[in-house]
Amino acid sequence: MSDVAKYVVYFLLGGTIVSLSTYLGAKGNSFLAAMASTFPAITAATFILLYMNGGSAPTVDYAKSLMWFVPPWIVYVTAMIMGIPRLGFWPAMAGSLVLYLGCVGLVKMMLR
């Protein structure tokens, strides 16, 4: 498969997941929307392609690196849950993203 074809598949897969999550959430099924958003399709595709192109070591290294982003993601989602009712959507989104990036920066500093 050519590089262009791979990126087209990635784009379609990502767009499908976002569209499905948005559709389910808009229809009031927040649990299924959240499951669709966090379903590891993109991660699984990345695992497969990393393994096919680089073997086991890069795949394991990628998986280990993913674990470092779990705490910042939890901070981000918690800030959204607490921020939206208090601040409104857009300020909560901005603040949550700043917190997420700050936590990622802290993780990066810890890994040095």
LUMDRENLO-285991 format. One record per atom (N, C-alpha, C, O): x, y, z. Coordinates in steps of 0.001 Angstrom, whole numbers. Layout:
N
+---------+---------+---------+
!    east !   north !      up !
+---------+---------+---------+
!       X !       Y !       Z !
...
+---------+---------+---------+
END
This chain:
112
+---------+---------+---------+
!    east !   north !      up !
+---------+---------+---------+
!     861 !   -1175 !       0 !
!       0 !       0 !       0 !
!     905 !    1235 !       0 !
!    1873 !    1307 !     757 !
!     583 !    2187 !    -845 !
!    1401 !    3400 !    -925 !
!    1180 !    4283 !     295 !
!     199 !    4134 !    1024 !
!    2113 !    5201 !     498 !
!    1981 !    6127 !    1629 !
!     723 !    6974 !    1516 !
!      49 !    7214 !    2518 !
!     398 !    7427 !     319 !
!    -806 !    8243 !     124 !
!   -2047 !    7429 !     484 !
!   -2946 !    7936 !    1156 !
!   -2101 !    6190 !      49 !
!   -3255 !    5334 !     357 !
!   -3381 !    5117 !    1863 !
!   -4489 !    5117 !    2399 !
!   -2249 !    4931 !    2547 !
!   -2273 !    4759 !    4000 !
!   -2880 !    5986 !    4668 !
!   -3726 !    5857 !    5552 !
!   -2452 !    7180 !    4249 !
!   -2960 !    8393 !    4870 !
!   -4429 !    8628 !    4555 !
!   -5151 !    9191 !    5378 !
!   -4878 !    8217 !    3402 !
!   -6305 !    8305 !    3078 !
!   -7103 !    7392 !    4010 !
!   -8164 !    7779 !    4500 !
!   -6598 !    6186 !    4255 !
!   -7265 !    5260 !    5172 !
!   -7296 !    5842 !    6583 !
!   -8324 !    5766 !    7256 !
!   -6177 !    6426 !    7044 !
!   -6131 !    7040 !    8383 !
!   -7173 !    8155 !    8479 !
!   -7905 !    8249 !    9464 !
!   -7232 !    8994 !    7449 !
!   -8163 !   10119 !    7442 !
!   -9605 !    9626 !    7498 !
!  -10411 !   10142 !    8272 !
!   -9925 !    8638 !    6686 !
!  -11289 !    8108 !    6667 !
!  -11643 !    7432 !    7987 !
!  -12758 !    7591 !    8484 !
!  -10722 !    6692 !    8548 !
!  -10966 !    6030 !    9832 !
!  -11202 !    7064 !   10933 !
!  -12157 !    6949 !   11701 !
!  -10348 !    8055 !   11007 !
!  -10510 !    9102 !   12024 !
!  -11797 !    9882 !   11842 !
!  -12507 !   10144 !   12812 !
!  -12103 !   10256 !   10613 !
!  -13334 !   11000 !   10340 !
!  -14576 !   10201 !   10664 !
!  -15563 !   10749 !   11155 !
!  -14533 !    8910 !   10393 !
!  -15668 !    8041 !   10696 !
!  -15908 !    7976 !   12201 !
!  -17050 !    8039 !   12655 !
!  -14840 !    7853 !   12964 !
!  -14977 !    7770 !   14416 !
!  -15537 !    9070 !   14983 !
!  -16425 !    9038 !   15835 !
!  -15032 !   10212 !   14523 !
!  -15528 !   11503 !   14997 !
!  -16996 !   11677 !   14604 !
!  -17807 !   12124 !   15415 !
!  -17336 !   11327 !   13373 !
!  -18731 !   11464 !   12921 !
!  -19670 !   10565 !   13717 !
!  -20759 !   10986 !   14106 !
!  -19248 !    9334 !   13958 !
!  -20080 !    8406 !   14732 !
!  -20271 !    8899 !   16159 !
!  -21381 !    8847 !   16689 !
!  -19210 !    9373 !   16779 !
!  -19306 !    9901 !   18146 !
!  -20243 !   11094 !   18204 !
!  -21076 !   11190 !   19105 !
!  -20109 !   12000 !   17250 !
!  -20964 !   13195 !   17214 !
!  -22417 !   12812 !   16999 !
!  -23304 !   13349 !   17662 !
!  -22666 !   11904 !   16095 !
!  -24031 !   11457 !   15818 !
!  -24663 !   10839 !   17059 !
!  -25776 !   11197 !   17444 !
!  -23945 !    9911 !   17678 !
!  -24486 !    9239 !   18869 !
!  -24706 !   10221 !   20011 !
!  -25727 !   10158 !   20696 !
!  -23756 !   11129 !   20223 !
!  -23893 !   12118 !   21288 !
!  -25066 !   13054 !   21053 !
!  -25793 !   13391 !   21987 !
!  -25252 !   13477 !   19795 !
!  -26358 !   14381 !   19467 !
!  -27712 !   13701 !   19625 !
!  -28716 !   14369 !   19870 !
!  -27747 !   12391 !   19489 !
!  -28992 !   11633 !   19658 !
!  -29255 !   11282 !   21114 !
!  -30233 !   10598 !   21416 !
!  -28394 !   11742 !   22027 !
!  -28620 !   11522 !   23448 !
!  -28005 !   10247 !   23996 !
!  -28257 !    9889 !   25146 !
!  -27213 !    9563 !   23206 !
!  -26596 !    8329 !   23688 !
!  -25135 !    8601 !   24019 !
!  -24230 !    8184 !   23296 !
!  -24923 !    9306 !   25123 !
!  -23572 !    9742 !   25487 !
!  -22647 !    8574 !   25815 !
!  -21443 !    8655 !   25570 !
!  -23190 !    7494 !   26363 !
!  -22334 !    6347 !   26696 !
!  -21741 !    5733 !   25433 !
!  -20535 !    5495 !   25371 !
!  -22570 !    5475 !   24429 !
!  -22062 !    4904 !   23177 !
!  -21159 !    5896 !   22444 !
!  -20178 !    5502 !   21814 !
!  -21495 !    7182 !   22530 !
!  -20641 !    8192 !   21898 !
!  -19260 !    8195 !   22535 !
!  -18250 !    8268 !   21834 !
!  -19213 !    8117 !   23850 !
!  -17928 !    8074 !   24550 !
!  -17168 !    6790 !   24220 !
!  -15948 !    6812 !   24053 !
!  -17881 !    5689 !   24127 !
!  -17223 !    4429 !   23785 !
!  -16652 !    4501 !   22366 !
!  -15531 !    4052 !   22127 !
!  -17413 !    5062 !   21429 !
!  -16918 !    5189 !   20055 !
!  -15680 !    6084 !   20009 !
!  -14746 !    5817 !   19254 !
!  -15674 !    7148 !   20820 !
!  -14536 !    8072 !   20830 !
!  -13285 !    7440 !   21416 !
!  -12173 !    7725 !   20973 !
!  -13463 !    6598 !   22394 !
!  -12293 !    6013 !   23059 !
!  -11975 !    4607 !   22566 !
!  -10994 !    4004 !   23001 !
!  -12802 !    4076 !   21656 !
!  -12508 !    2756 !   21091 !
!  -11144 !    2820 !   20421 !
!  -10869 !    3751 !   19664 !
!  -10301 !    1858 !   20687 !
!   -8909 !    1982 !   20253 !
!   -8654 !    1668 !   18782 !
!   -7639 !    1056 !   18453 !
!   -9550 !    2074 !   17898 !
!   -9362 !    1779 !   16475 !
!   -8118 !    2475 !   15919 !
!   -7327 !    1857 !   15207 !
!   -7947 !    3747 !   16238 !
!   -6784 !    4473 !   15730 !
!   -5511 !    3891 !   16346 !
!   -4512 !    3694 !   15654 !
!   -5554 !    3621 !   17641 !
!   -4390 !    3041 !   18308 !
!   -4083 !    1664 !   17735 !
!   -2921 !    1341 !   17490 !
!   -5103 !     855 !   17520 !
!   -4896 !    -480 !   16959 !
!   -4306 !    -387 !   15555 !
!   -3383 !   -1126 !   15212 !
!   -4842 !     522 !   14750 !
!   -4290 !     700 !   13403 !
!   -2826 !    1139 !   13478 !
!   -1997 !     688 !   12688 !
!   -2519 !    2012 !   14424 !
!   -1136 !    2457 !   14596 !
!    -255 !    1300 !   15041 !
!     854 !    1134 !   14532 !
!    -738 !     496 !   15987 !
!      16 !    -689 !   16408 !
!     326 !   -1595 !   15203 !
!    1466 !   -2016 !   15007 !
!    -688 !   -1879 !   14418 !
!    -522 !   -2772 !   13268 !
!     495 !   -2212 !   12282 !
!    1403 !   -2916 !   11840 !
!     330 !    -934 !   11942 !
!    1237 !    -332 !   10957 !
!    2650 !    -188 !   11497 !
!    3616 !    -387 !   10759 !
!    2787 !     156 !   12777 !
!    4126 !     210 !   13367 !
!    4790 !   -1161 !   13328 !
!    5962 !   -1286 !   12974 !
!    4026 !   -2188 !   13698 !
!    4572 !   -3536 !   13702 !
!    4971 !   -3966 !   12292 !
!    6040 !   -4541 !   12089 !
!    4107 !   -3683 !   11323 !
!    4394 !   -4081 !    9945 !
!    5607 !   -3346 !    9374 !
!    6366 !   -3910 !    8586 !
!    5784 !   -2091 !    9773 !
!    6865 !   -1275 !    9213 !
!    8128 !   -1267 !   10062 !
!    9215 !   -1024 !    9537 !
!    8012 !   -1527 !   11369 !
!    9186 !   -1411 !   12225 !
!    9449 !   -2589 !   13135 !
!   10540 !   -2708 !   13693 !
!    8461 !   -3469 !   13296 !
!    8653 !   -4626 !   14155 !
!    8159 !   -4408 !   15572 !
!    7412 !   -3469 !   15849 !
!    8583 !   -5285 !   16458 !
!    8091 !   -5296 !   17836 !
!    8582 !   -4126 !   18675 !
!    7796 !   -3515 !   19399 !
!    9863 !   -3805 !   18589 !
!   10434 !   -2778 !   19475 !
!    9748 !   -1415 !   19331 !
!    9376 !    -831 !   20349 !
!    9560 !    -876 !   18106 !
!    8869 !     415 !   18006 !
!    7417 !     352 !   18477 !
!    6879 !    1332 !   18994 !
!    6790 !    -809 !   18292 !
!    5395 !    -961 !   18717 !
!    5293 !    -923 !   20234 !
!    4410 !    -260 !   20780 !
!    6183 !   -1625 !   20917 !
!    6196 !   -1625 !   22382 !
!    6561 !    -242 !   22904 !
!    5952 !     228 !   23865 !
!    7543 !     421 !   22293 !
!    7922 !    1773 !   22716 !
!    6750 !    2742 !   22577 !
!    6520 !    3568 !   23460 !
!    6015 !    2644 !   21482 !
!    4835 !    3482 !   21269 !
!    3791 !    3224 !   22357 !
!    3233 !    4165 !   22921 !
!    3528 !    1943 !   22651 !
!    2545 !    1590 !   23685 !
!    2955 !    2144 !   25047 !
!    2119 !    2659 !   25791 !
!    4234 !    2038 !   25368 !
!    4719 !    2592 !   26643 !
!    4550 !    4102 !   26676 !
!    4158 !    4658 !   27702 !
!    4838 !    4769 !   25572 !
!    4688 !    6227 !   25525 !
!    3232 !    6650 !   25675 !
!    2945 !    7681 !   26284 !
!    2310 !    5860 !   25122 !
!     883 !    6171 !   25262 !
!     463 !    6255 !   26727 !
!    -376 !    7080 !   27091 !
!    1040 !    5410 !   27555 !
!     661 !    5379 !   28968 !
!     945 !    6701 !   29670 !
!     259 !    7053 !   30629 !
!    1951 !    7434 !   29200 !
!    2291 !    8719 !   29816 !
!    1218 !    9772 !   29564 !
!    1169 !   10780 !   30269 !
!     362 !    9557 !   28574 !
!    -664 !   10541 !   28248 !
!   -1994 !   10268 !   28942 !
!   -2933 !   11048 !   28788 !
!   -2095 !    9194 !   29692 !
!   -3332 !    8894 !   30412 !
!   -3604 !    9928 !   31515 !
!   -4714 !   10457 !   31571 !
!   -2639 !   10238 !   32396 !
!   -2931 !   11247 !   33428 !
!   -3308 !   12621 !   32857 !
!   -4273 !   13213 !   33340 !
!   -2595 !   13161 !   31849 !
!   -3045 !   14437 !   31290 !
!   -4455 !   14365 !   30698 !
!   -5222 !   15323 !   30795 !
!   -4793 !   13230 !   30087 !
!   -6122 !   13078 !   29508 !
!   -7180 !   13074 !   30606 !
!   -8250 !   13658 !   30435 !
!   -6893 !   12421 !   31731 !
!   -7837 !   12403 !   32856 !
!   -8031 !   13817 !   33401 !
!   -9152 !   14208 !   33726 !
!   -6944 !   14585 !   33502 !
!   -7054 !   15985 !   33940 !
!   -7922 !   16768 !   32964 !
!   -8785 !   17539 !   33383 !
!   -7701 !   16578 !   31678 !
!   -8465 !   17274 !   30635 !
!   -9961 !   16981 !   30743 !
!  -10776 !   17904 !   30756 !
!  -10319 !   15707 !   30819 !
!  -11730 !   15336 !   30884 !
!  -12364 !   15816 !   32189 !
!  -13496 !   16300 !   32180 !
!  -11660 !   15691 !   33298 !
!  -12178 !   16165 !   34585 !
!  -12413 !   17667 !   34553 !
!  -13424 !   18154 !   35060 !
!  -11476 !   18401 !   33956 !
!  -11644 !   19861 !   33847 !
!  -12862 !   20207 !   32992 !
!  -13564 !   21174 !   33288 !
!  -13121 !   19444 !   31951 !
!  -14319 !   19689 !   31130 !
!  -15585 !   19417 !   31940 !
!  -16534 !   20200 !   31897 !
!  -15596 !   18317 !   32673 !
!  -16776 !   17965 !   33471 !
!  -17063 !   19048 !   34500 !
!  -18216 !   19430 !   34701 !
!  -16024 !   19538 !   35146 !
!  -16215 !   20558 !   36187 !
!  -16372 !   21958 !   35598 !
!  -17067 !   22798 !   36168 !
!  -15735 !   22206 !   34469 !
!  -15726 !   23558 !   33914 !
!  -16960 !   23964 !   33148 !
!  -17392 !   25113 !   33246 !
!  -17539 !   23057 !   32388 !
!  -18687 !   23435 !   31552 !
!  -19834 !   24015 !   32373 !
!  -20343 !   25078 !   32018 !
!  -20270 !   23359 !   33466 !
!  -21384 !   23943 !   34233 !
!  -21033 !   25284 !   34884 !
!  -21907 !   26130 !   35068 !
!  -19765 !   25478 !   35230 !
!  -19356 !   26690 !   35942 !
!  -18982 !   27839 !   35018 !
!  -19277 !   28997 !   35312 !
!  -18321 !   27518 !   33882 !
!  -17756 !   28556 !   33021 !
!  -18401 !   28654 !   31650 !
!  -18251 !   29668 !   30968 !
!  -19113 !   27623 !   31238 !
!  -19607 !   27535 !   29870 !
!  -18648 !   26699 !   29042 !
!  -17529 !   26405 !   29461 !
!  -19113 !   26322 !   27859 !
!  -18340 !   25386 !   27053 !
!  -16992 !   25931 !   26610 !
!  -15966 !   25305 !   26878 !
!  -16963 !   27080 !   25938 !
!  -15714 !   27561 !   25333 !
!  -14632 !   27897 !   26356 !
!  -13476 !   27524 !   26158 !
!  -14971 !   28590 !   27444 !
!  -13923 !   28800 !   28453 !
!  -13428 !   27490 !   29072 !
!  -12239 !   27347 !   29356 !
!  -14343 !   26534 !   29281 !
!  -13945 !   25236 !   29827 !
!  -13036 !   24503 !   28845 !
!  -12049 !   23887 !   29248 !
!  -13368 !   24569 !   27564 !
!  -12538 !   23914 !   26548 !
!  -11140 !   24528 !   26523 !
!  -10141 !   23808 !   26508 !
!  -11075 !   25841 !   26520 !
!   -9769 !   26517 !   26495 !
!   -8955 !   26173 !   27748 !
!   -7777 !   25830 !   27652 !
!   -9584 !   26266 !   28910 !
!   -8883 !   25953 !   30155 !
!   -8447 !   24504 !   30222 !
!   -7349 !   24201 !   30688 !
!   -9303 !   23608 !   29758 !
!   -8979 !   22180 !   29772 !
!   -7800 !   21878 !   28864 !
!   -6923 !   21091 !   29221 !
!   -7774 !   22499 !   27694 !
!   -6653 !   22285 !   26775 !
!   -5349 !   22839 !   27339 !
!   -4291 !   22232 !   27177 !
!   -5427 !   23992 !   28000 !
!   -4235 !   24556 !   28637 !
!   -3731 !   23607 !   29729 !
!   -2533 !   23345 !   29831 !
!   -4662 !   23094 !   30544 !
!   -4273 !   22132 !   31584 !
!   -3661 !   20876 !   30982 !
!   -2651 !   20373 !   31474 !
!   -4276 !   20371 !   29913 !
!   -3756 !   19177 !   29252 !
!   -2327 !   19415 !   28759 !
!   -1431 !   18611 !   29015 !
!   -2129 !   20520 !   28056 !
!    -790 !   20822 !   27536 !
!     213 !   21037 !   28665 !
!    1372 !   20638 !   28556 !
!    -237 !   21672 !   29753 !
!     640 !   21838 !   30914 !
!    1036 !   20498 !   31518 !
!    2193 !   20293 !   31884 !
!      78 !   19591 !   31620 !
!     376 !   18249 !   32153 !
!    1307 !   17492 !   31211 !
!    2201 !   16780 !   31669 !
!    1111 !   17633 !   29913 !
!    2008 !   16973 !   28952 !
!    3422 !   17547 !   29111 !
!    4407 !   16811 !   29058 !
!    3510 !   18863 !   29307 !
!    4823 !   19480 !   29553 !
!    5484 !   18916 !   30800 !
!    6683 !   18637 !   30802 !
!    4700 !   18748 !   31861 !
!    5245 !   18158 !   33086 !
!    5719 !   16722 !   32857 !
!    6776 !   16324 !   33347 !
!    4937 !   15958 !   32115 !
!    5331 !   14584 !   31801 !
!    6633 !   14595 !   31014 !
!    7537 !   13804 !   31284 !
!    6724 !   15488 !   30046 !
!    7950 !   15581 !   29238 !
!    9165 !   15925 !   30112 !
!   10248 !   15370 !   29930 !
!    8970 !   16839 !   31051 !
!   10066 !   17203 !   31959 !
!   10446 !   16010 !   32844 !
!   11626 !   15795 !   33119 !
!    9462 !   15244 !   33285 !
!    9734 !   14095 !   34136 !
!   10521 !   13014 !   33390 !
!   11304 !   12278 !   33991 !
!   10303 !   12929 !   32073 !
!   10945 !   11879 !   31272 !
!   12382 !   12210 !   30873 !
!   13076 !   11359 !   30318 !
!   12830 !   13415 !   31145 !
!   14201 !   13794 !   30776 !
!   15228 !   13101 !   31590 !
!   16423 !   13319 !   31393 !
+---------+---------+---------+
END
